[in-house]
Amino acid sequence: MSALKELITMSGHQSEPVKLLFLFAKAEYEASEKGQNKGHMTPVMCVDKHPNELTNFTELCGEADNINPEWEFIFATSMLADVPKDALDDGLKRMAHDIENGENTAMYVVLDRQENVIEMMRS
């Protein structure tokens, strides 16, 4: 089973309906004083979707590429579907903050463009 299909399946087993939150990001690198490259993730865009709005990973990537193809990774999590729009927006902002700062990344499912699951490590 694909990673996205597994997320969709798991979301259907929750006690209350959920939305999936996706943040698309790219890796950026900068040289440090010691000549070693140091990288960080930069959010590119984000979206919330009901699980029934998703069919497959290729379609999700195609939608994203039509908006902005400058992404390399997808960070995903879920949130109750019945929350106000402000709460969804706050959840997406919190994701962006976490990813920009390398915080709490273990709480997200991270996929690359080939749908490989990526384990984030903080240095």
C-alpha positions as CSV (number, residue, x, y, z in Angstrom):
1,M,0.0,0.0,0.0
2,S,1.3,3.5,-0.8
3,A,2.1,5.9,2.0
4,L,-0.7,8.3,0.9
5,K,-3.2,5.5,0.7
6,E,-2.2,4.4,4.1
7,L,-2.8,7.9,5.5
8,I,-6.2,8.0,3.8
9,T,-7.1,4.6,5.2
10,M,-5.9,5.6,8.8
11,S,-7.9,8.8,8.6
12,G,-11.0,6.8,8.0
13,H,-10.5,4.8,11.2
14,Q,-10.6,7.9,13.5
15,S,-13.5,8.3,15.9
16,E,-14.3,11.7,14.3
17,P,-13.9,12.9,10.7
18,V,-10.5,14.5,10.0
19,K,-8.9,16.6,7.3
20,L,-5.3,16.0,6.1
21,L,-3.0,18.9,6.2
22,F,-0.2,19.0,3.7
23,L,2.8,21.3,3.6
24,F,5.0,21.3,0.5
25,A,8.6,22.3,1.2
26,K,12.0,22.5,-0.4
27,A,15.5,21.9,1.0
28,E,17.9,24.9,1.0
29,Y,21.5,24.8,1.8
30,E,24.1,27.3,2.9
31,A,27.8,27.0,3.5
32,S,28.9,27.3,7.1
33,E,32.1,29.0,8.3
34,K,33.8,25.6,8.5
35,G,32.9,24.8,4.9
36,Q,30.2,22.3,5.7
37,N,26.8,22.7,4.1
38,K,24.0,23.3,6.5
39,G,20.4,22.8,5.3
40,H,17.0,23.7,6.3
41,M,13.5,23.2,5.0
42,T,11.5,26.1,3.5
43,P,7.8,25.9,3.2
44,V,6.5,26.5,-0.4
45,M,2.7,26.1,0.0
46,C,0.1,24.2,2.1
47,V,-3.4,22.8,1.7
48,D,-6.0,21.0,3.8
49,K,-8.0,18.2,2.2
50,H,-10.8,15.8,3.2
51,P,-9.5,12.3,2.7
52,N,-12.2,11.6,0.1
53,E,-10.8,14.5,-2.0
54,L,-7.6,12.4,-2.6
55,T,-7.3,9.7,-5.1
56,N,-3.6,9.0,-5.4
57,F,-0.1,10.5,-4.8
58,T,0.4,11.3,-8.5
59,E,-2.7,13.4,-8.6
60,L,-1.8,15.3,-5.4
61,C,1.7,16.0,-6.8
62,G,0.2,17.2,-10.1
63,E,-2.1,19.6,-8.3
64,A,0.8,21.0,-6.4
65,D,3.0,21.3,-9.4
66,N,0.3,23.3,-11.2
67,I,0.5,25.8,-8.4
68,N,4.2,25.8,-7.7
69,P,6.7,23.1,-8.8
70,E,9.4,24.3,-6.5
71,W,8.8,21.7,-3.8
72,E,10.7,18.5,-2.9
73,F,9.0,17.1,0.2
74,I,5.4,16.8,1.6
75,F,4.8,17.1,5.3
76,A,1.5,15.6,6.3
77,T,-0.6,15.5,9.5
78,S,-4.3,15.4,10.4
79,M,-6.7,17.6,12.2
80,L,-10.4,17.3,13.2
81,A,-12.5,18.2,10.2
82,D,-15.1,20.1,12.2
83,V,-12.9,22.8,13.5
84,P,-13.3,26.5,12.4
85,K,-11.4,27.7,9.4
86,D,-9.2,29.8,11.7
87,A,-8.1,26.7,13.6
88,L,-7.2,25.0,10.3
89,D,-5.2,28.1,9.3
90,D,-3.5,28.1,12.7
91,G,-2.6,24.4,12.2
92,L,-1.0,25.1,8.8
93,K,0.9,28.0,10.2
94,R,2.1,25.9,13.1
95,M,3.3,23.3,10.6
96,A,5.2,26.0,8.6
97,H,6.8,27.2,11.8
98,D,7.8,23.7,12.9
99,I,9.3,22.9,9.5
100,E,11.2,26.3,9.1
101,N,12.7,25.8,12.6
102,G,13.3,22.1,12.5
103,E,11.0,21.6,15.5
104,N,8.5,18.8,16.1
105,T,9.2,17.2,12.7
106,A,8.7,13.7,14.1
107,M,5.0,14.4,14.4
108,Y,4.6,14.7,10.6
109,V,4.7,12.0,7.9
110,V,7.3,13.2,5.4
111,L,7.3,12.1,1.8
112,D,9.6,12.9,-1.1
113,R,8.5,13.2,-4.7
114,Q,8.7,9.4,-5.2
115,E,6.4,8.8,-2.2
116,N,9.3,7.5,-0.1
117,V,8.8,8.1,3.6
118,I,11.6,10.3,4.9
119,E,12.8,10.4,8.5
120,M,13.7,13.9,9.6
121,M,16.7,14.3,11.9
122,R,17.7,17.5,13.7
123,S,21.4,18.3,13.8
